Amino acid sequence: MNYKNLFDSLKKEELLDTSSKIRVGFERETLRINNSSISRSPHPTELGSACCNKFITIDFCESQLELITPPLLGSSPALKKLSDIHHFVTHKIGNESIWPFSMPPKINSEDDIPIGTFGTSHEGIFKHIYRVGLSNRYGRGMQSISGFHYNYSHPNILWDILSDFTHVNKSQIRSLVYFNILRNIHKMNWLLIYLFGSSPVIGNKILSNNNDSFEKLDQETSYLPYATSLRMSEYGYSNVNRKNISVSLSTLDDYVDDLRRATMTEEPRYLEYEDKRYSQLNTNILQIEAEYYAVARAKSEKFNFIRPSANLKYGGVDFLELRSIDINPFSRIGIDNETALFLEIFMLFCTVNECELFDKEAMQDINDNDLTIAKYGRKPNISLKKDNGTILMKNWAMDILDQMLSIAEQLDTGDSKYTSVICKMKSKVKNQEKTQSAKILDKLLGENISHTELGVVIAEENKDYFLTSAIKLNKSWDDLEAETKASIFKQNNLEKETLGSNEDFDQFKKRYFIEE
């Protein structure tokens, strides 16, 4: 099957029709803070069950909220839904505020970051022990770094059209297209890091094994002058130091097999944590698939099996999760409309352009490019690896954006919102001072304000905005209230089922890992 011909067959009207039906979902991680410190209070009962609430849960630590929108038709409804969730949360957390940066505020010790708890059901205990394992392996500081996840799926009509054209099974077409997108995302992820990186500063408590020329910002933080996203570097939210992890992006079967292998292969370094009971789920390279910190992952929305990889294996890919976007501190909800529109164009670009399969050398170049831009992306005349040679980052970026412009022009109907976004991104490539990372550093250095102080100022401004916004204007309020109550009921039922079962936790865990 010729991939290029697959999309050459799509008429402009068909592309517009399918693109208007794409589904977008957001997952925004953020810390609750009390004054200028990470909150040490439990997850508020006013927000429901962290174990079962489908809109509001926690990520690693007890104070690290994860705010989730369902998949919605396009960016605009998803942005509105996320704003409604922020509004609801702000009204429910009392004197606390929502931290606006990916990098956490000042951390005095690991004890400042209590590991998340999810109740006494087997499912809840499993979630907690997984996080204990993350704490042992990477430290609580790294795990308290927050990101913004972008979930994307094409409508079923696209698979119908492509299947009719090729006479190939829709499930096969879906996997073929989604893995082509995955490879393209990885190949061009450096561009997303450059454009949307918002973490040029890192806390000294998190910074370790410093091999770069960091400069002191204040007593608690350091920065790299040309950094865009230290979160996406080896100093941030990463497990790139584990050479044992190699997950293929060629096919769904290879992808699932490699993930499974990583969750079943012992890592000798993790044997030391086995002295204490429930210090981790196991001693393997990955405890579970979620520990695979890729820039993008294939996901299934099926829940026929316990393990995510089993659902992928039998149900195929339903959507992609893009994970390399930093929290935008200049937006009250962590992402702005321009970024959301750009990502729509970017994902379509990754769809219609064929991407080659990667060997280990190509994958290493891809990872090196990400690290280069994460740490030195705004450095003048910086080069990247491409096609066994090098290319100026600006030249490659402009070439990609020029190609994306033709898609943006097709998407614009009666206005120029998509082409306008591409033009703005081009200006960021031409002038690095317009990037989010540059603006953050300019503000910190120009106003001689600490990272924590700036975060508190922004957090309080956002809190005031949401508190002064009328509840009646929040169209999601009733749904969020209902889910809060339903999630507590659901957790209570899970805990009753656990108490009433003849299965202990070790048996539950064993069943999880043999579930196919």
DACOR-V713116 format. One record per residue. N is the residue number from 1. RES is the residue in one small letter. SS is DSSP state (H for helix, E for strand, L for the rest). PHI is phi in whole degrees, 0 to 359 (NA if undefined). D_FIRST is the distance of its C-alpha to the first C-alpha in Angstrom with 1 decimal. Layout:
# DACOR-V713116
N/RES/SS/PHI/D_FIRST
N/RES/SS/PHI/D_FIRST
This chain:
# DACOR-V713116
1/m/L/NA/0.0
2/n/L/275/3.8
3/y/H/296/6.1
4/k/H/300/9.0
5/n/H/296/8.3
6/l/H/304/7.9
7/f/H/261/11.5
8/d/H/297/12.8
9/s/L/285/12.9
10/l/L/283/15.4
11/k/L/284/18.9
12/k/H/304/21.6
13/e/H/297/23.4
14/e/H/290/20.4
15/l/H/298/20.0
16/l/H/297/23.7
17/d/H/296/23.9
18/t/H/290/21.4
19/s/H/292/23.0
20/s/L/285/26.4
21/k/L/248/25.5
22/i/L/296/24.3
23/r/E/248/26.5
24/v/E/235/28.4
25/g/E/223/30.8
26/f/E/240/33.2
27/e/E/229/35.0
28/r/E/251/37.9
29/e/E/270/40.0
30/t/E/197/43.6
31/l/E/266/46.9
32/r/E/280/50.0
33/i/E/238/52.9
34/n/E/241/56.7
35/n/L/60/58.4
36/s/L/243/56.6
37/s/E/239/55.5
38/i/E/299/52.8
39/s/L/296/54.1
40/r/L/253/55.3
41/s/L/278/55.7
42/p/L/297/53.6
43/h/L/305/50.8
44/p/L/300/52.8
45/t/H/297/53.3
46/e/H/295/53.1
47/l/H/260/49.3
48/g/L/85/48.9
49/s/L/271/47.4
50/a/L/295/45.2
51/c/L/282/43.7
52/c/L/232/42.7
53/n/L/286/42.7
54/k/L/281/39.2
55/f/L/255/40.2
56/i/E/226/42.6
57/t/E/224/42.5
58/i/E/234/43.1
59/d/L/265/41.0
60/f/L/275/42.8
61/c/E/257/46.4
62/e/L/301/48.7
63/s/L/260/49.0
64/q/E/264/45.3
65/l/E/293/44.1
66/e/E/233/40.5
67/l/E/256/40.2
68/i/E/236/37.1
69/t/L/261/35.8
70/p/L/288/33.7
71/p/L/293/30.3
72/l/E/234/31.4
73/l/E/286/30.0
74/g/L/89/29.8
75/s/H/289/31.9
76/s/H/301/35.3
77/p/H/297/35.9
78/a/H/293/34.8
79/l/H/297/37.3
80/k/H/295/40.0
81/k/H/297/39.5
82/l/H/295/39.7
83/s/H/296/42.9
84/d/H/299/44.4
85/i/H/293/43.8
86/h/H/300/45.4
87/h/H/300/48.3
88/f/H/299/48.8
89/v/H/298/48.7
90/t/H/302/51.2
91/h/H/285/53.6
92/k/H/253/53.4
93/i/L/253/53.9
94/g/L/61/57.5
95/n/L/280/58.6
96/e/L/279/55.4
97/s/E/230/52.7
98/i/E/259/49.0
99/w/L/291/48.3
100/p/L/268/46.2
101/f/L/255/44.7
102/s/L/291/42.0
103/m/L/283/44.6
104/p/L/289/47.4
105/p/L/288/51.1
106/k/L/309/53.7
107/i/L/243/53.5
108/n/L/275/56.7
109/s/L/205/55.6
110/e/H/300/52.9
111/d/H/293/55.2
112/d/H/290/54.6
113/i/L/237/51.1
114/p/L/292/51.6
115/i/E/292/48.5
116/g/L/298/47.1
117/t/L/239/48.4
118/f/L/224/47.0
119/g/L/93/49.7
120/t/L/255/50.7
121/s/L/288/48.0
122/h/H/302/45.8
123/e/H/298/42.9
124/g/H/293/45.1
125/i/H/295/46.5
126/f/H/303/43.0
127/k/H/300/42.0
128/h/H/293/45.3
129/i/H/295/45.1
130/y/H/304/41.6
131/r/H/289/43.1
132/v/H/299/46.1
133/g/H/298/43.7
134/l/H/299/42.0
135/s/H/299/45.6
136/n/H/294/46.5
137/r/H/281/43.4
138/y/H/238/43.1
139/g/L/92/46.3
140/r/H/289/47.0
141/g/H/300/47.0
142/m/H/299/43.4
143/q/H/290/42.4
144/s/L/275/44.4
145/i/L/291/42.1
146/s/L/248/40.3
147/g/L/225/37.0
148/f/E/237/35.1
149/h/E/255/31.8
150/y/E/243/29.4
151/n/E/260/27.3
152/y/E/222/24.4
153/s/E/215/22.1
154/h/L/276/20.1
155/p/L/284/21.4
156/n/H/300/20.1
157/i/H/300/19.7
158/l/H/295/16.6
159/w/H/292/14.8
160/d/H/298/16.3
161/i/H/297/15.0
162/l/H/291/11.4
163/s/H/291/11.5
164/d/H/296/13.3
165/f/H/288/11.0
166/t/H/259/7.8
167/h/L/61/10.3
168/v/L/249/9.2
169/n/L/310/12.2
170/k/H/300/13.6
171/s/H/297/14.6
172/q/H/293/11.3
173/i/H/301/10.1
174/r/H/301/13.4
175/s/H/295/13.4
176/l/H/301/10.1
177/v/H/291/11.8
178/y/H/295/15.2
179/f/H/284/14.7
180/n/H/296/13.2
181/i/H/298/16.4
182/l/H/304/18.5
183/r/H/296/17.7
184/n/H/298/18.4
185/i/H/301/21.6
186/h/H/299/22.8
187/k/H/296/22.2
188/m/H/249/24.2
189/n/H/299/26.5
190/w/H/304/29.4
191/l/H/293/29.4
192/l/H/296/30.0
193/i/H/297/32.7
194/y/H/295/34.3
195/l/H/289/34.3
196/f/H/241/35.3
197/g/L/300/37.0
198/s/L/223/40.4
199/s/E/224/41.9
200/p/L/280/43.6
201/v/E/242/46.5
202/i/E/220/46.8
203/g/E/288/49.7
204/n/L/296/51.6
205/k/L/289/51.6
206/i/L/272/47.8
207/l/L/293/47.7
208/s/L/217/48.0
209/n/L/48/47.5
210/n/L/290/47.7
211/n/L/251/46.4
212/d/L/241/46.2
213/s/L/273/48.9
214/f/L/289/49.4
215/e/E/246/52.2
216/k/E/282/54.5
217/l/L/267/54.1
218/d/L/208/56.8
219/q/L/297/58.3
220/e/L/254/55.3
221/t/E/226/52.2
222/s/E/228/50.8
223/y/E/211/48.1
224/l/L/255/46.2
225/p/L/305/47.0
226/y/L/251/43.4
227/a/L/290/41.6
228/t/L/249/39.2
229/s/E/215/38.3
230/l/H/293/40.3
231/r/H/302/38.8
232/m/H/266/35.4
233/s/L/263/37.2
234/e/L/292/38.4
235/y/L/273/41.7
236/g/L/257/40.2
237/y/L/275/38.0
238/s/L/206/36.2
239/n/L/231/35.7
240/v/L/291/34.0
241/n/L/288/37.0
242/r/L/268/35.6
243/k/L/291/33.7
244/n/L/290/32.8
245/i/L/273/30.2
246/s/L/217/26.7
247/v/L/250/24.0
248/s/L/293/20.4
249/l/L/248/18.0
250/s/L/280/14.9
251/t/L/220/14.3
252/l/H/300/16.6
253/d/H/299/18.1
254/d/H/296/19.0
255/y/H/299/20.4
256/v/H/295/22.6
257/d/H/299/23.7
258/d/H/291/24.8
259/l/H/298/26.6
260/r/H/299/28.3
261/r/H/299/29.4
262/a/H/293/31.0
263/t/H/274/32.9
264/m/H/237/34.1
265/t/L/257/35.1
266/e/E/292/38.7
267/e/L/250/39.6
268/p/H/307/43.1
269/r/H/297/44.2
270/y/H/268/44.0
271/l/H/294/46.4
272/e/H/296/49.3
273/y/H/278/48.7
274/e/H/284/49.1
275/d/H/297/52.9
276/k/L/251/53.0
277/r/L/296/51.7
278/y/L/60/48.8
279/s/L/270/48.2
280/q/L/188/44.4
281/l/L/286/42.1
282/n/L/193/41.5
283/t/L/258/41.6
284/n/E/277/37.9
285/i/L/307/35.8
286/l/L/241/34.7
287/q/L/296/36.9
288/i/L/216/34.1
289/e/H/300/30.6
290/a/H/298/32.2
291/e/H/281/33.8
292/y/L/280/30.6
293/y/L/270/31.3
294/a/L/274/27.9
295/v/L/290/27.5
296/a/E/207/24.9
297/r/E/225/24.1
298/a/E/278/21.8
299/k/E/229/24.1
300/s/L/244/24.5
301/e/L/263/27.1
302/k/L/282/27.7
303/f/L/229/31.0
304/n/L/285/30.9
305/f/L/235/31.6
306/i/L/285/33.8
307/r/L/280/31.4
308/p/H/302/28.7
309/s/H/293/26.3
310/a/H/292/26.9
311/n/H/296/26.0
312/l/H/296/22.7
313/k/H/299/21.9
314/y/H/262/22.7
315/g/H/252/22.0
316/g/L/83/19.1
317/v/L/276/19.3
318/d/L/255/21.4
319/f/E/202/22.3
320/l/E/246/22.6
321/e/E/247/26.0
322/l/E/272/26.7
323/r/E/241/29.9
324/s/E/264/30.9
325/i/E/272/33.0
326/d/L/284/36.7
327/i/L/294/39.3
328/n/L/272/40.5
329/p/L/290/44.3
330/f/L/272/44.8
331/s/L/243/43.3
332/r/L/297/45.2
333/i/L/249/42.1
334/g/L/89/40.4
335/i/L/209/37.7
336/d/L/250/38.3
337/n/H/297/36.6
338/e/H/299/35.4
339/t/H/297/33.5
340/a/H/298/32.0
341/l/H/293/30.8
342/f/H/300/29.5
343/l/H/296/27.4
344/e/H/300/25.9
345/i/H/295/24.8
346/f/H/300/23.7
347/m/H/292/21.4
348/l/H/293/19.8
349/f/H/300/19.5
350/c/H/292/17.8
351/t/H/282/15.4
352/v/H/274/14.3
353/n/L/256/14.3
354/e/L/291/11.8
355/c/L/242/13.8
356/e/L/293/13.8
357/l/L/285/14.7
358/f/L/255/18.5
359/d/L/265/20.9
360/k/H/297/24.5
361/e/H/294/25.8
362/a/H/295/23.4
363/m/H/296/24.2
364/q/H/294/27.9
365/d/H/298/27.6
366/i/H/299/26.1
367/n/H/296/29.0
368/d/H/296/31.5
369/n/H/297/30.5
370/d/H/300/31.1
371/l/H/294/34.4
372/t/H/301/35.4
373/i/H/288/34.9
374/a/H/299/36.4
375/k/H/261/39.6
376/y/H/226/40.0
377/g/L/302/37.6
378/r/L/263/40.4
379/k/L/287/41.8
380/p/L/301/42.0
381/n/L/59/39.6
382/i/L/287/37.7
383/s/E/246/34.7
384/l/E/234/31.4
385/k/E/274/29.2
386/k/E/203/26.1
387/d/L/51/24.1
388/n/L/63/26.9
389/g/E/217/29.5
390/t/E/232/31.2
391/i/E/213/31.2
392/l/E/299/33.7
393/m/H/306/32.7
394/k/H/298/33.9
395/n/H/295/31.8
396/w/H/293/28.5
397/a/H/298/29.5
398/m/H/293/30.3
399/d/H/297/27.1
400/i/H/297/25.1
401/l/H/294/27.6
402/d/H/298/27.4
403/q/H/292/23.7
404/m/H/291/24.4
405/l/H/299/27.2
406/s/H/295/25.0
407/i/H/290/23.4
408/a/H/301/27.0
409/e/H/295/28.2
410/q/H/290/25.8
411/l/H/285/27.0
412/d/L/289/30.6
413/t/L/231/32.2
414/g/L/89/35.9
415/d/L/215/36.4
416/s/L/229/35.1
417/k/H/294/34.7
418/y/H/284/31.2
419/t/H/294/31.9
420/s/H/298/35.3
421/v/H/296/33.7
422/i/H/298/31.6
423/c/H/299/34.8
424/k/H/293/36.7
425/m/H/292/34.2
426/k/H/298/34.5
427/s/H/293/38.2
428/k/H/288/37.9
429/v/H/289/36.0
430/k/H/291/38.7
431/n/L/229/41.5
432/q/H/296/41.1
433/e/H/292/44.3
434/k/H/273/42.5
435/t/L/287/40.3
436/q/H/296/41.3
437/s/H/296/42.1
438/a/H/293/44.5
439/k/H/296/46.1
440/i/H/295/46.9
441/l/H/296/48.4
442/d/H/301/50.4
443/k/H/292/51.8
444/l/H/295/52.8
445/l/H/283/54.3
446/g/H/292/55.8
447/e/L/262/57.5
448/n/L/51/58.4
449/i/L/240/57.1
450/s/L/283/55.6
451/h/H/301/52.1
452/t/H/295/53.7
453/e/H/298/56.1
454/l/H/295/53.4
455/g/H/300/51.3
456/v/H/293/54.3
457/v/H/301/55.1
458/i/H/295/51.6
459/a/H/300/51.6
460/e/H/291/55.0
461/e/H/298/54.0
462/n/H/295/50.9
463/k/H/299/53.1
464/d/H/300/55.7
465/y/H/299/53.1
466/f/H/289/51.7
467/l/H/291/55.2
468/t/L/269/56.5
469/s/L/271/53.6
470/a/L/295/54.7
471/i/H/298/53.3
472/k/H/295/53.2
473/l/H/277/50.6
474/n/L/274/48.2
475/k/L/292/46.2
476/s/L/262/44.7
477/w/H/305/48.1
478/d/H/297/48.8
479/d/H/297/45.3
480/l/H/292/45.8
481/e/H/297/49.3
482/a/H/296/48.1
483/e/H/292/45.4
484/t/H/303/48.0
485/k/H/291/50.2
486/a/H/296/47.5
487/s/H/292/46.1
488/i/H/293/49.6
489/f/H/299/50.0
490/k/H/294/46.6
491/q/H/297/47.6
492/n/H/301/51.0
493/n/H/294/49.4
494/l/H/300/47.1
495/e/H/291/50.2
496/k/H/294/52.2
497/e/H/297/49.4
498/t/H/296/49.5
499/l/H/297/53.3
500/g/H/275/53.3
501/s/L/273/50.7
502/n/L/266/51.6
503/e/L/260/48.8
504/d/L/272/49.8
505/f/H/296/47.5
506/d/H/298/46.6
507/q/H/292/45.5
508/f/H/300/43.4
509/k/H/296/41.8
510/k/H/298/41.1
511/r/H/296/39.5
512/y/H/302/37.2
513/f/H/279/35.9
514/i/H/258/35.4
515/e/L/294/33.7
516/e/L/256/30.3
